[in-house]
Amino acid sequence: MFDIGWDEMALIAVVSLIVIGPKDLPVVLRQMGRWTRKAREMASEFHRGVDDMVRESELDELKKQVTKVSDVNLLRQEVDKAIDPTGEMAKAMELPALNVNSAAEVAPPALASVTEPAPEEIKPAEIDLTGAPARPPEP
């Protein structure tokens, strides 16, 4: 950790034994151990605090992204702009307002007569979407 070899450790032990004395050396070593433990606890607490701050900032970013994605109105507006930029389709699909107070204005649609023949069936070959003139049906 500090790049202290065995010879440096032996020198420190001899100097501390001479300066502190053999009687007080165990007390001093115990106190140094407590300080070291306290310093390690503080360092790990600081490390946890930094990790929590990073985690919170990442969660805030994720919340912003989720809020941005889950904003349905914004998403719907973007889809509407992509599909119908001029708004013509939306206007064509709007239902006319009905006056509920007057029952005479709202009449049911006329029913087709039962005796009326069914319209001829259109074959797929007769449908031309290109705008070219229609071909006469084959006999």
N, C-alpha and C positions, 0 to 999 in steps of 0.2 A: 504494500500500500504506500508506504513512504520510502521504499527502497532502503530499508535499514537492514544491514547484514548482521551476522552473529557477533562479529568483532565490535560493531557499534553498540549492540545491545549489552555486551559484557562491559564495555566502558561506561555506559549509562548506569548499569547495576552497581558497579564499583563506586562511582562518584556519588550516587544516591545513598549507598550504604555508609560512605564516609561523611557526607554532609548531613543526612537525616539521622543516621544512627540506627543500630540494629533494633533498639527498643521501639521506636516510632515508625519504622519502615512498614510493618503490616497495616497500621492505621492509615498511612499515606497511600499505600497501594489500594486499600479498600475504597478510600475516598476518590482516588483516580478512576477506579472501576465504575463508581456511581456516576461520576461526571461523564465518563465515556458512554455509559448506558443512557444518560439523560440527553447527551448530544445526538446519539443514534435515534432515540425516540423523536426528538425534535425534527431531525432530518427526514424521518419516515412520515411524520405528520405533514411537514412541508410538501413532501413528494405527493402524498395523498391529496392535499389541497390543490396542488397544481393539476393533478389528474382529474379531480372533480371539476375544476374550472374548464379544462379542455373538453370533458364529457358534456358539460352544460352548454358550451358554445356549439359543439357538434349537434346536440339535441335542439338547440334554438334554430340552427340552420335547417335541420330536418323538419322542424315544425313549420318553418317558413315555406319550405318546398312543398310539404303536404298541404298547407293552406292554399298555396298558389295552385296546386293541381286540383284540389277538391273544390275550388271555386266554380260551381256548376254554371252560374250565370255567365261568367267570363268564357268558359268553355263552350256554352251554348251559343253565345254571340259569335265566337270564332268559327264554329261549325256553320252557323247561319250565313256568315259572310263568305265562307268558302263555297257553300252550295248555292246560295241565292244572293249574289252581291248587289243586284239592283232592287230586290224586294218584290219583284213581279209575281213570283210563285206564292209568296205569303199573301199578297193582295188577292190573288185568284182563289185562294183557299178559304178566305174569310167568309163566314156565313152572314147573310143579310140580317139586320136586326128585325125581330118580330115584335109586333105590338100585341102583348098578351091580353090587354083589356078588351080588344074587339075580336070576338070569335068569328065574325063574318069575314074578316080579312084573311084568316087562315083556313083555307079550304083543302080538303084532302085531294090528292092527285086523282085524276080520272082513271078508272080501271079499264083495261083493254077488254074488248069484247071477246067472249069465249069462242064465238063463231069465226073470228078473224083468223086467217091462216098465219102460221108461224113464218117469220122472214127466212129467206133462203140462207142456207149455211154458207159462209165464206170459206173457201179453201185456202190453205196457206200459199199456194202457188199464185193466187190472185192478188195477194197483198204485195204492193211494191212501195217501199219506203224511200226510194231514190228520187221519186218525182217523175219517172219515165211514164209514158202513156201505158194504161192498163192493157194487158193482152186479153183477147177474148177467151172465154172458157173453152176448154177442149171437150168435144163431144164424147 
